[in-house]
């Protein structure tokens, strides 16, 4: 499969109930760099139907990396011309936006000014991946949707500026506009598919609170923070407030890459941060 395609861009920011965070927008304005055509130009030979997961692609111009599939999402950085990126999602969810990874940073780019370098000989599929891999894939699919208090559902690999949802105010006394999104415990319950019937991302479900996750049961158990594995979780609840996040990698007592519904102002994010001593590690049974 050959041709030129283009990408727009993505970025991730974060904030938790009871916590606040900011993300520094260091990206240049490649719309200006490219004469306002980077996100809107006519595509000459667009990738159709997506590319295989793990494909290597090469940029032919400076391209914006955004936090979601649309120009309404924030720019995290500009990918330079000639850079190589990796596809992390087979689908083309909205207007030819693609989910990619560049230098360890994931985001969305719009088709155009990009060539296919190589595709994996055996594309990975959910049926051959482990339970932990599948959980991380579900966590990724929620990134970009809004923080929706007391709720839990999203469209896998389909976040757009129209369906991401918007939270305003201070939860629980917040206002939400949209049908999709999740709060921290609703998000983790979907990622872990607990209970087992909670396995359809688009179906509304919020079976547990952080108070539930703090207490071990047959579906999850406590693990040491020093031995966390991908798709484990970090949780706390002190009777007044709580939070839970999916661990991906890093030092459990230091800097951690995590997926989380981190707060009203920021929504569901993938970010690098640390967790206070009140958090404990938990692992889903069967992983």
Secondary structure in CASP SS format (residue, H / E / C, confidence):
PFRMAT SS
TARGET T0000
AUTHOR 0000-0000-0000
METHOD secondary structure of the structure
MODEL  1
X C 1.00
X C 1.00
X C 1.00
X E 1.00
X C 1.00
X C 1.00
X C 1.00
X C 1.00
X C 1.00
X C 1.00
X C 1.00
X C 1.00
X C 1.00
X C 1.00
X C 1.00
X C 1.00
X C 1.00
X C 1.00
X C 1.00
X C 1.00
X C 1.00
X C 1.00
X C 1.00
X C 1.00
X C 1.00
X C 1.00
X C 1.00
X C 1.00
X C 1.00
X H 1.00
X H 1.00
X H 1.00
X H 1.00
X C 1.00
X C 1.00
X C 1.00
X C 1.00
X C 1.00
X C 1.00
X C 1.00
X C 1.00
X C 1.00
X C 1.00
X C 1.00
X C 1.00
X C 1.00
X C 1.00
X C 1.00
X C 1.00
X C 1.00
X C 1.00
X C 1.00
X C 1.00
X C 1.00
X C 1.00
X E 1.00
X E 1.00
X E 1.00
X E 1.00
X C 1.00
X C 1.00
X C 1.00
X E 1.00
X E 1.00
X E 1.00
X E 1.00
X C 1.00
X C 1.00
X C 1.00
X C 1.00
X C 1.00
X C 1.00
X C 1.00
X C 1.00
X E 1.00
X E 1.00
X E 1.00
X E 1.00
X E 1.00
X C 1.00
X C 1.00
X C 1.00
X C 1.00
X E 1.00
X E 1.00
X E 1.00
X E 1.00
X C 1.00
X C 1.00
X C 1.00
X C 1.00
X C 1.00
X C 1.00
X C 1.00
X C 1.00
X C 1.00
X E 1.00
X E 1.00
X E 1.00
X E 1.00
X E 1.00
X E 1.00
X C 1.00
X C 1.00
X E 1.00
X E 1.00
X E 1.00
X E 1.00
X E 1.00
X E 1.00
X C 1.00
X C 1.00
X C 1.00
X E 1.00
X E 1.00
X E 1.00
X E 1.00
X E 1.00
X C 1.00
X C 1.00
X C 1.00
X C 1.00
X C 1.00
X C 1.00
X C 1.00
X H 1.00
X H 1.00
X H 1.00
X C 1.00
X C 1.00
X H 1.00
X H 1.00
X H 1.00
X H 1.00
X H 1.00
X H 1.00
X H 1.00
X H 1.00
X H 1.00
X H 1.00
X H 1.00
X H 1.00
X C 1.00
X C 1.00
X C 1.00
X C 1.00
X E 1.00
X C 1.00
X C 1.00
X C 1.00
X C 1.00
X E 1.00
X E 1.00
X C 1.00
X C 1.00
X C 1.00
X C 1.00
X C 1.00
X C 1.00
X C 1.00
X C 1.00
X C 1.00
X C 1.00
X C 1.00
X C 1.00
X E 1.00
X E 1.00
X E 1.00
X E 1.00
X E 1.00
X C 1.00
X C 1.00
X E 1.00
X E 1.00
X E 1.00
X E 1.00
X E 1.00
X C 1.00
X C 1.00
X C 1.00
X E 1.00
X E 1.00
X C 1.00
X H 1.00
X H 1.00
X H 1.00
X H 1.00
X H 1.00
X H 1.00
X H 1.00
X H 1.00
X H 1.00
X C 1.00
X C 1.00
X C 1.00
X C 1.00
X C 1.00
X C 1.00
X C 1.00
X C 1.00
X C 1.00
X C 1.00
X C 1.00
X C 1.00
X C 1.00
X C 1.00
X C 1.00
X C 1.00
X C 1.00
X H 1.00
X H 1.00
X H 1.00
X H 1.00
X H 1.00
X C 1.00
X C 1.00
X E 1.00
X C 1.00
X C 1.00
X E 1.00
X E 1.00
X E 1.00
X E 1.00
X C 1.00
X H 1.00
X H 1.00
X H 1.00
X C 1.00
X C 1.00
X C 1.00
X C 1.00
X C 1.00
X E 1.00
X E 1.00
X E 1.00
X E 1.00
X E 1.00
X C 1.00
X C 1.00
X C 1.00
X C 1.00
X E 1.00
X E 1.00
X E 1.00
X E 1.00
X E 1.00
X E 1.00
X E 1.00
X E 1.00
X E 1.00
X C 1.00
X C 1.00
X C 1.00
X C 1.00
X C 1.00
X E 1.00
X E 1.00
X E 1.00
X E 1.00
X E 1.00
X E 1.00
X C 1.00
X C 1.00
X C 1.00
X C 1.00
X C 1.00
X C 1.00
X E 1.00
X E 1.00
X E 1.00
X E 1.00
X E 1.00
X E 1.00
X C 1.00
X C 1.00
X C 1.00
X C 1.00
X C 1.00
X C 1.00
X E 1.00
X E 1.00
X E 1.00
X E 1.00
X E 1.00
X C 1.00
X C 1.00
X C 1.00
END
